[in-house]
């Protein structure tokens, strides 16, 4: 689970195109478990990073519009483990410390309104 807080600055590159960027702080929660047995190992870390965004809105001159948004959220790597767990058959399992890439892209489509 990743939660991001990012103050951003935007630039209107065209009437329908908005570009944005800004620094970010990401809260990264990693959990070892399964749907039937969650929470055997947990790790929370705070990662500095940044967010870049491009948004396309159309039509540009109406109160209601459609929007297509793409973001890249750079958060670096998070470390999970080491953890110890037990399999469903009762076997003891050791999970070594592992670096996980948590940077990701986000795409959204939606409807907006202008006041």
C-alpha positions as CSV (number, residue, x, y, z in Angstrom):
1,X,0.0,0.0,0.0
2,X,1.4,3.4,-1.0
3,X,0.0,6.8,0.0
4,X,1.4,9.9,-1.6
5,X,1.3,13.6,-0.6
6,X,2.7,15.9,-3.3
7,X,2.3,19.7,-3.6
8,X,2.4,20.3,-7.3
9,X,2.9,23.2,-9.8
10,X,1.0,23.1,-13.1
11,X,1.5,24.6,-16.5
12,X,-1.2,24.9,-19.1
13,X,0.7,23.9,-22.2
14,X,-2.4,24.2,-24.3
15,X,-6.1,24.9,-23.6
16,X,-6.8,21.1,-23.2
17,X,-3.3,20.0,-21.8
18,X,-2.0,20.6,-18.3
19,X,1.5,19.5,-17.2
20,X,2.5,19.3,-13.5
21,X,5.3,18.3,-11.2
22,X,6.3,18.5,-7.6
23,X,8.1,16.9,-4.7
24,X,6.4,14.1,-2.8
25,X,6.5,12.1,0.4
26,X,5.3,8.5,0.0
27,X,4.2,6.3,2.9
28,X,5.0,2.7,1.9
29,X,3.3,-0.1,3.9
30,X,4.5,-3.6,3.1
31,X,2.9,-6.7,4.5
32,X,3.7,-10.4,4.4
33,X,0.7,-12.6,4.5
34,X,-2.2,-14.0,2.5
35,X,-5.9,-13.2,2.3
36,X,-6.6,-15.9,4.9
37,X,-3.6,-15.1,7.1
38,X,-2.6,-11.5,6.8
39,X,-0.1,-9.6,8.9
40,X,2.7,-12.1,9.7
41,X,5.2,-9.4,8.9
42,X,4.7,-5.6,8.4
43,X,7.1,-2.8,7.4
44,X,6.3,0.9,7.1
45,X,8.7,3.5,5.6
46,X,8.5,7.1,4.4
47,X,10.2,7.7,1.1
48,X,11.0,11.1,-0.5
49,X,10.3,11.4,-4.2
50,X,8.5,13.3,-6.9
51,X,5.4,13.2,-9.1
52,X,5.0,14.3,-12.7
53,X,1.6,14.5,-14.4
54,X,0.0,15.2,-17.7
55,X,-3.8,15.8,-18.0
56,X,-5.9,16.2,-21.1
57,X,-9.4,17.7,-20.7
58,X,-12.1,17.9,-23.5
59,X,-14.1,19.8,-24.4
60,X,-12.3,22.8,-23.1
61,X,-15.1,25.3,-23.0
62,X,-18.0,23.5,-21.3
63,X,-19.0,23.2,-17.6
64,X,-18.7,19.4,-17.7
65,X,-15.7,17.7,-19.3
66,X,-13.9,14.4,-19.6
67,X,-10.3,14.1,-18.3
68,X,-7.5,11.6,-19.0
69,X,-4.7,11.8,-16.5
70,X,-1.3,10.1,-16.4
71,X,1.1,10.3,-13.5
72,X,4.5,8.9,-12.7
73,X,5.2,8.6,-9.0
74,X,8.9,8.1,-8.2
75,X,9.5,6.7,-4.8
76,X,12.7,4.7,-5.1
77,X,13.0,1.3,-3.4
78,X,11.6,0.0,-0.1
79,X,13.1,-2.9,2.0
80,X,10.8,-5.7,3.1
81,X,12.0,-8.2,5.7
82,X,13.6,-10.1,7.0
83,X,10.5,-12.0,8.1
84,X,9.8,-15.4,9.4
85,X,6.5,-17.2,8.6
86,X,4.7,-20.5,8.6
87,X,3.3,-22.1,5.5
88,X,-0.3,-23.4,5.3
89,X,1.2,-26.9,5.9
90,X,3.0,-25.7,9.1
91,X,6.5,-25.5,7.6
92,X,8.8,-22.7,8.9
93,X,9.8,-20.2,6.2
94,X,12.5,-17.5,6.3
95,X,12.0,-14.5,4.0
96,X,15.3,-12.6,3.6
97,X,15.5,-8.8,3.4
98,X,14.5,-7.8,-0.1
99,X,14.6,-4.5,-2.0
100,X,11.3,-3.7,-3.8
101,X,10.9,-1.1,-6.5
102,X,7.8,0.9,-5.5
103,X,7.9,3.7,-8.1
104,X,4.9,3.4,-10.4
105,X,2.6,4.9,-13.0
106,X,-1.0,5.9,-12.5
107,X,-3.6,6.4,-15.2
108,X,-7.2,7.7,-14.7
109,X,-10.2,8.6,-16.8
110,X,-13.0,10.6,-15.4
111,X,-15.6,13.4,-15.6
112,X,-15.0,16.9,-14.1
113,X,-16.9,20.1,-13.7
114,X,-15.9,23.8,-14.0
115,X,-17.4,26.5,-11.8
